[in-house]
């Protein structure tokens, strides 16, 4: 209502961004303000520079498991290429760790399954969901920014499902993330305020050299 009264142009801009994607993550991190990875070479360079960090291999200690299908649609057959798609920006990893550790705290060892992480633009166009959901029509996939991830909607108990929903809603209320339900998974987009969670990422899953 404040924007409608005082800044209708900004309200219209946000409405357009909301219409482009099922969640409000493009409002948190507008396309013009978030670089996207064009191809596998861009991903490699970002890992080398520390802009992207691999998802930790000891995932179960951190409250999640990695779907083995992540990266399966990577083009070419060079060794190690699927691993390029098993990483995130540090802020996004921090948000993932907050969610999974909070679910573990409330509901016990939950083992949430991560089904999607960073993608380059070419990979995103192939609709790389492990559940086959693909990407909705619209702008290039937010996955190509490294600030988005997916979690399977398969839970061992109602308690885990409720704890997961609570963690998502808490972070959404704080404008740290927004999320959308898709067939078989939840897509989570991470905004700039996730920087406040970086100490958690550094403590639980420090990047090489930290």
C-alpha positions in Angstrom: 0.0 0.0 0.0 2.9 2.4 0.8 4.4 1.8 -2.7 1.0 2.3 -4.3 0.7 5.6 -2.7 4.3 6.9 -2.9 6.1 5.0 -5.7 3.8 3.3 -8.2 6.7 2.9 -10.7 8.6 0.7 -8.2 5.4 -1.2 -7.4 5.0 -1.9 -11.1 8.6 -3.1 -11.4 8.2 -5.5 -8.5 5.0 -6.8 -10.0 6.7 -7.6 -13.3 9.5 -9.4 -11.5 6.9 -11.4 -9.4 5.2 -12.4 -12.7 8.4 -13.7 -14.3 9.0 -16.5 -11.7 6.8 -18.6 -9.4 8.5 -17.2 -6.3 9.5 -13.7 -5.4 13.3 -14.4 -5.6 13.7 -12.1 -8.6 12.5 -9.2 -6.4 15.1 -10.1 -3.8 17.8 -10.4 -6.4 16.7 -8.7 -9.7 18.1 -10.2 -12.9 20.0 -7.0 -13.8 21.9 -7.2 -10.4 22.9 -10.9 -10.5 25.5 -12.2 -12.8 24.7 -15.5 -14.5 27.2 -18.3 -15.5 27.2 -18.7 -19.2 28.9 -22.0 -19.5 31.1 -24.6 -17.8 34.2 -22.5 -18.2 32.6 -19.7 -16.2 31.7 -22.2 -13.5 35.3 -23.5 -13.3 36.7 -19.9 -13.0 34.2 -19.1 -10.2 35.3 -22.1 -8.2 38.9 -21.2 -8.7 38.2 -17.7 -7.5 36.1 -18.8 -4.5 32.9 -17.2 -5.8 31.3 -20.6 -5.9 32.0 -23.3 -3.2 31.4 -27.1 -3.6 28.6 -28.6 -1.6 30.4 -30.5 1.2 30.9 -34.2 0.7 30.0 -35.0 4.3 26.5 -33.9 3.6 24.8 -36.2 6.1 26.7 -34.5 9.0 25.1 -31.3 7.8 21.6 -32.6 7.6 21.2 -33.3 3.9 22.1 -35.7 1.1 22.9 -35.0 -2.5 20.8 -36.5 -5.2 23.1 -38.5 -7.5 21.3 -37.1 -10.5 22.6 -33.5 -9.9 24.7 -32.6 -13.0 23.5 -35.5 -15.1 22.5 -33.3 -18.0 25.9 -31.6 -18.2 27.0 -31.5 -21.8 30.0 -33.6 -22.9 31.7 -36.5 -21.1 34.9 -35.0 -19.7 35.8 -36.4 -16.2 34.5 -34.4 -13.3 32.1 -32.3 -15.3 28.9 -33.1 -13.2 30.8 -31.9 -10.1 30.6 -28.3 -11.6 26.9 -28.4 -10.9 27.2 -29.4 -7.2 28.1 -26.1 -5.7 26.5 -22.8 -4.6 27.5 -19.2 -3.7 28.6 -19.1 -0.1 25.4 -17.2 0.9 23.2 -19.9 -0.7 25.1 -22.6 1.0 24.7 -20.8 4.3 20.9 -20.6 3.8 20.8 -24.3 2.9 22.8 -25.2 6.1 20.5 -23.1 8.2 17.5 -24.9 6.9 18.9 -28.4 7.2 20.4 -27.8 10.7 17.1 -26.2 11.9 15.1 -29.2 10.6 17.5 -31.6 12.3 17.3 -29.6 15.6 13.5 -29.7 15.6 12.7 -33.1 14.0 15.9 -35.2 14.4 18.1 -36.5 11.5 15.9 -35.6 8.5 18.2 -36.2 5.6 16.6 -33.6 3.2 17.6 -34.4 -0.3 19.2 -31.6 -2.4 18.1 -32.1 -6.1 19.5 -29.0 -7.7 22.3 -26.4 -7.2 24.2 -24.1 -9.5 23.8 -24.4 -13.3 25.1 -22.5 -16.2 22.7 -20.9 -18.7 23.0 -23.8 -21.2 22.3 -26.4 -18.6 19.3 -24.5 -17.3 17.7 -24.5 -20.7 17.7 -28.3 -20.6 15.4 -28.3 -17.6 17.7 -30.0 -15.2 15.4 -31.0 -12.3 16.1 -34.5 -11.0 12.3 -34.9 -10.8 11.8 -33.8 -14.4 10.0 -30.6 -13.4 12.2 -28.4 -15.7 12.2 -24.7 -15.6 9.2 -22.4 -16.1 9.1 -20.1 -19.1 10.6 -16.7 -18.5 14.1 -15.3 -17.8 17.2 -17.4 -17.6 17.1 -19.8 -14.7 18.0 -18.2 -11.3 20.0 -21.4 -10.8 22.6 -19.8 -13.2 23.4 -17.2 -10.6 24.4 -19.8 -8.0 21.9 -18.4 -5.5 19.2 -21.1 -5.9 18.8 -24.7 -4.9 16.1 -27.3 -4.9 15.1 -29.8 -2.2 12.9 -32.9 -2.7 9.4 -32.9 -1.3 9.8 -36.4 0.2 10.0 -36.5 3.9 10.4 -39.4 6.4 7.7 -38.0 8.7 5.1 -35.3 9.2 7.4 -33.8 11.8 10.2 -33.3 9.3 7.8 -31.8 6.8 6.5 -29.4 9.4 10.0 -28.4 10.6 11.0 -27.8 6.9 8.0 -25.6 6.3 8.7 -23.6 9.4 12.3 -23.0 8.5 11.3 -21.9 5.0 8.7 -19.5 6.3 11.0 -18.0 8.9 13.6 -17.2 6.3 11.0 -15.9 4.0 9.6 -13.6 6.7 13.1 -12.2 7.2 13.5 -11.6 3.5 16.5 -14.0 3.4 14.9 -16.3 0.8 11.8 -16.9 -1.2 10.6 -20.3 -2.5 8.1 -22.0 -4.7 6.7 -25.5 -4.9 7.3 -27.6 -8.0 6.3 -31.1 -8.9 8.4 -33.2 -6.5 10.6 -30.4 -5.1 10.8 -27.0 -3.4 12.8 -24.3 -5.3 14.6 -21.9 -2.9 16.1 -18.5 -4.1 18.5 -16.7 -1.7 18.6 -12.9 -1.4 21.3 -10.5 -0.3 20.3 -10.7 3.4 21.6 -14.2 3.5 25.0 -12.7 4.2 24.1 -12.6 7.9 24.2 -16.5 7.8 27.8 -16.6 6.4 29.3 -17.3 9.9 27.3 -20.5 9.9 28.7 -21.6 6.5 32.2 -20.8 7.6 31.8 -22.7 10.8 30.2 -25.8 9.4 31.6 -26.0 5.9 34.5 -23.6 5.5 35.8 -23.1 2.0 39.4 -24.1 1.2 41.7 -21.4 2.6 39.3 -20.2 5.3 
